[in-house]
């Protein structure tokens, strides 16, 4: 494609351009076309390209976490309000009922917010789960059979970073599930025994809905939780076991 704008650059076949060595040569030719021939300019261009790639990957990992943190913040506030229901003496039964109704509406709003996130996060987390199992398996094979001490340290750090890619989000989803149970407990432990029939009927309906945990699924297949994250990590050990049983490492050495 660059040959359309820079005719003096001969475009190579795809099989050659995918190699890292030729990729750097290709990048040098592009920078030479812009007049960036000094080493400082080349370093700046490489830093900009790598910084952009890292920033895009960081946004992919952080955006789901920030979105669910906002949901958990509202859940925590709602949990505190449920705990304080009917704790102010001197109010009428209608005011108590209105306070409970507002909590029901806010809970419905939280559910709608999470439903809107499901369609956005489901595919992204599903791909990340699959990549974690595959990348960790290949990295562990390289660590156990092919790497030296120096490359092994770098591979181990890389494996740790890959494992941390979905760990915070899965841990947050587990905390939200626990928060849902705590919300139900807070509502049940509130002072509802002396309430009228309307209040108790609304409370029973609301309590039933609170007992349904807020969960997310990756691609509609895997539940997003710590157990799934650990399962993907265990997949790496399964890949290493297959390599050992069939002696595949010796065939590639």
Buried (B, 14 or more C-beta within 10 A) or exposed (E): EEEEEBEEBEEBEEEEEEEEEBEEBBBBBBBBEEEBEEEEEBEEBEEEEEEEEEEEEEEEBEBBEEBBBEBBEBBEEBBEBBBEBBEEEEEEBEEBBEBBEEBBEBBEEBBEBBEEBEEEBBEBBBEBBBBBBBBBBBBBBBBBBEBEEEEBEEBBEBBEEBBEBBBBBBBBBBBBBEBBEBBBBBBEEBEBEEBEEEBEEBBEEBBEBBBEEBBBBBEEEBEBBBEBBEBBBEBBEEBBEEBEEEEEBEEEE
